[in-house]
Amino acid sequence: MPEITNGCMDMTNASSTYLSIAVGGVVGALISWLVFHLQKKSTNKQEENLQRLNELNESHDRILKLIQQFQKHQERMLDQILSMDKKIDSSIEKKKDVK
């Protein structure tokens, strides 16, 4: 490699090729690392989002079950109120009939 000597003014074709291959390898490695790093960040973010969606889905299911229980309780209360209303009405009717 004559380029190493002090008096060299020009680079040979072989040296130019080797230098291009080395620079290309470094640039390719940097680009590959950058793409890998970005994909890894994207994958981690997707995993976090999936985990959060699963937590929200579980929370949603719990809330739905609580709403169903509350609705059943409300229906029982309404049935009891209607039953009491009927009893009161029948009691009032009996008192009217007695007078």
Backbone hydrogen bonds in HBPLUS format (Angstrom, degrees):
<---DONOR---> <-ACCEPTOR-->    atom                        ^
c    i                          cat <-CA-CA->   ^        H-A-AA   ^      H-
h    n   atom  resd res      DA  || num        DHA   H-A  angle D-A-AA Bond
n    s   type  num  typ     dist DA aas  dist angle  dist       angle   num
A0004-ILE N   A0001-MET O   3.46 MM   3  6.24 170.1  2.47 118.1 120.2     1
A0005-THR N   A0002-PRO O   3.27 MM   3  5.74 150.2  2.36 110.1 117.1     2
A0016-SER N   A0012-THR O   2.93 MM   4  6.14 158.0  1.98 149.8 156.5     3
A0017-THR N   A0013-ASN O   2.90 MM   4  6.11 153.5  1.97 147.6 154.7     4
A0018-TYR N   A0014-ALA O   2.94 MM   4  6.23 163.6  1.97 151.9 155.9     5
A0019-LEU N   A0015-SER O   2.88 MM   4  6.04 162.1  1.92 150.6 155.8     6
A0020-SER N   A0016-SER O   2.90 MM   4  6.05 156.5  1.96 144.0 150.9     7
A0021-ILE N   A0017-THR O   2.89 MM   4  6.14 156.6  1.95 151.1 157.5     8
A0022-ALA N   A0018-TYR O   2.94 MM   4  6.17 159.0  1.98 148.3 154.0     9
A0023-VAL N   A0019-LEU O   2.86 MM   4  6.08 168.4  1.87 154.6 157.7    10
A0024-GLY N   A0020-SER O   2.80 MM   4  5.84 159.0  1.85 145.4 152.3    11
A0025-GLY N   A0021-ILE O   2.85 MM   4  6.00 149.5  1.94 142.1 150.5    12
A0026-VAL N   A0022-ALA O   2.99 MM   4  6.29 156.9  2.04 149.1 154.8    13
A0027-VAL N   A0023-VAL O   2.87 MM   4  6.11 169.6  1.88 156.5 159.3    14
A0028-GLY N   A0024-GLY O   2.79 MM   4  5.85 160.5  1.82 145.5 152.1    15
A0029-ALA N   A0025-GLY O   2.86 MM   4  5.97 154.2  1.93 143.0 150.2    16
A0030-LEU N   A0026-VAL O   2.92 MM   4  6.18 156.6  1.98 149.1 155.4    17
A0031-ILE N   A0027-VAL O   2.91 MM   4  6.17 162.5  1.94 153.2 158.0    18
A0032-SER N   A0028-GLY O   2.85 MM   4  6.00 160.8  1.88 148.2 154.2    19
A0033-TRP N   A0029-ALA O   2.86 MM   4  6.02 157.9  1.91 146.2 152.5    20
A0034-LEU N   A0030-LEU O   2.89 MM   4  6.09 158.4  1.94 147.6 153.7    21
A0035-VAL N   A0031-ILE O   2.91 MM   4  6.13 165.0  1.93 155.0 158.3    22
A0036-PHE N   A0032-SER O   2.90 MM   4  6.06 164.9  1.92 149.7 154.5    23
A0037-HIS N   A0033-TRP O   2.84 MM   4  5.98 162.5  1.87 150.6 155.7    24
A0038-LEU N   A0034-LEU O   2.92 MM   4  6.13 161.7  1.96 150.9 155.6    25
A0039-GLN N   A0035-VAL O   2.90 MM   4  6.07 159.8  1.94 151.8 157.5    26
A0040-LYS N   A0036-PHE O   2.88 MM   4  6.06 152.7  1.95 148.6 156.5    27
A0041-LYS N   A0037-HIS O   2.99 MM   4  6.25 159.1  2.04 148.4 153.5    28
A0042-SER N   A0038-LEU O   2.93 MM   4  6.12 157.5  1.98 145.5 152.2    29
A0043-THR N   A0039-GLN O   2.83 MM   4  6.00 158.3  1.87 147.9 153.8    30
A0044-ASN N   A0040-LYS O   2.91 MM   4  6.12 161.5  1.95 150.4 155.3    31
A0045-LYS N   A0041-LYS O   2.97 MM   4  6.17 157.3  2.02 146.6 152.8    32
A0046-GLN N   A0042-SER O   2.92 MM   4  6.15 154.4  1.98 147.2 154.5    33
A0047-GLU N   A0043-THR O   2.93 MM   4  6.17 156.6  1.98 150.5 156.6    34
A0048-GLU N   A0044-ASN O   2.98 MM   4  6.25 156.6  2.04 147.8 153.9    35
A0049-ASN N   A0045-LYS O   2.92 MM   4  6.18 156.9  1.97 146.9 153.5    36
A0050-LEU N   A0046-GLN O   2.85 MM   4  6.10 157.3  1.90 150.2 156.4    37
A0051-GLN N   A0047-GLU O   2.91 MM   4  6.11 159.2  1.95 148.5 154.2    38
A0052-ARG N   A0048-GLU O   2.93 MM   4  6.13 159.5  1.97 148.4 154.1    39
A0053-LEU N   A0049-ASN O   2.86 MM   4  6.08 153.9  1.93 147.2 154.6    40
A0054-ASN N   A0050-LEU O   2.92 MM   4  6.17 154.2  1.98 147.2 154.0    41
A0055-GLU N   A0051-GLN O   2.97 MM   4  6.27 155.1  2.03 147.8 154.7    42
A0056-LEU N   A0052-ARG O   2.88 MM   4  6.14 157.0  1.94 147.8 154.3    43
A0057-ASN N   A0053-LEU O   2.85 MM   4  6.04 151.8  1.92 146.0 154.0    44
A0058-GLU N   A0054-ASN O   2.96 MM   4  6.20 158.3  2.01 148.3 153.4    45
A0059-SER N   A0055-GLU O   2.93 MM   4  6.13 158.4  1.98 147.2 153.7    46
A0060-HIS N   A0056-LEU O   2.80 MM   4  5.96 153.4  1.87 144.8 152.7    47
A0061-ASP N   A0057-ASN O   2.94 MM   4  6.21 155.9  2.00 146.9 152.9    48
A0062-ARG N   A0058-GLU O   3.01 MM   4  6.31 158.6  2.05 148.7 154.1    49
A0063-ILE N   A0059-SER O   2.94 MM   4  6.19 160.1  1.98 150.7 156.2    50
A0064-LEU N   A0060-HIS O   2.90 MM   4  6.13 158.8  1.95 151.1 157.0    51
A0065-LYS N   A0061-ASP O   3.01 MM   4  6.26 155.9  2.07 148.7 154.7    52
A0066-LEU N   A0062-ARG O   2.97 MM   4  6.25 156.7  2.03 148.2 154.7    53
A0067-ILE N   A0063-ILE O   2.88 MM   4  6.13 154.5  1.95 150.5 157.7    54
A0068-GLN N   A0064-LEU O   2.93 MM   4  6.17 155.0  1.99 146.0 152.8    55
A0069-GLN N   A0065-LYS O   2.95 MM   4  6.22 158.2  2.00 148.2 154.0    56
A0070-PHE N   A0066-LEU O   2.92 MM   4  6.12 158.6  1.96 146.5 152.7    57
A0071-GLN N   A0067-ILE O   2.82 MM   4  6.02 153.8  1.89 147.6 155.1    58
A0072-LYS N   A0068-GLN O   2.93 MM   4  6.18 157.6  1.98 149.9 155.3    59
A0073-HIS N   A0069-GLN O   2.96 MM   4  6.19 156.7  2.01 147.1 153.8    60
A0074-GLN N   A0070-PHE O   2.89 MM   4  6.14 154.6  1.96 146.9 154.0    61
A0075-GLU N   A0071-GLN O   2.91 MM   4  6.17 153.4  1.98 147.5 154.6    62
A0076-ARG N   A0072-LYS O   2.96 MM   4  6.25 156.8  2.02 148.7 154.5    63
A0077-MET N   A0073-HIS O   2.95 MM   4  6.21 158.7  2.00 149.1 155.3    64
A0078-LEU N   A0074-GLN O   2.88 MM   4  6.08 157.7  1.93 148.2 154.3    65
A0079-ASP N   A0075-GLU O   2.89 MM   4  6.11 159.6  1.93 148.6 154.2    66
A0080-GLN N   A0076-ARG O   2.95 MM   4  6.20 156.2  2.00 147.7 154.0    67
A0081-ILE N   A0077-MET O   2.89 MM   4  6.14 156.5  1.95 149.1 155.9    68
A0082-LEU N   A0078-LEU O   2.84 MM   4  6.06 162.8  1.87 153.3 158.0    69
A0083-SER N   A0079-ASP O   2.89 MM   4  6.05 151.6  1.97 143.6 151.9    70
A0084-MET N   A0080-GLN O   2.88 MM   4  6.11 157.8  1.93 147.1 153.0    71
A0085-ASP N   A0081-ILE O   2.83 MM   4  6.08 151.1  1.92 146.8 155.5    72
A0086-LYS N   A0082-LEU O   2.95 MM   4  6.22 155.7  2.01 145.8 151.5    73
A0087-LYS N   A0083-SER O   3.02 MM   4  6.30 158.0  2.07 147.6 153.6    74
A0088-ILE N   A0084-MET O   2.88 MM   4  6.09 156.5  1.93 149.1 155.6    75
A0089-ASP N   A0085-ASP O   2.85 MM   4  6.06 161.9  1.88 149.8 155.1    76
A0090-SER N   A0086-LYS O   2.87 MM   4  6.07 162.5  1.90 150.9 155.6    77
A0091-SER N   A0087-LYS O   2.86 MM   4  6.00 150.7  1.95 141.8 150.6    78
A0092-ILE N   A0088-ILE O   2.85 MM   4  6.10 155.6  1.91 151.0 157.4    79
A0093-GLU N   A0089-ASP O   2.90 MM   4  6.13 158.3  1.95 149.6 155.7    80
A0094-LYS N   A0090-SER O   2.95 MM   4  6.14 151.8  2.03 143.2 150.5    81
A0095-LYS N   A0091-SER O   3.10 MM   4  6.35 153.4  2.17 144.3 151.0    82
A0096-LYS N   A0092-ILE O   2.98 MM   4  6.25 149.0  2.07 147.3 155.9    83
A0097-ASP N   A0093-GLU O   2.96 MM   4  6.18 152.8  2.03 145.6 152.9    84
A0098-VAL N   A0094-LYS O   3.02 MM   4  6.23 142.7  2.17 141.5 151.4    85
A0099-LYS N   A0095-LYS O   3.30 MM   4  6.49 148.7  2.41 141.5 147.7    86
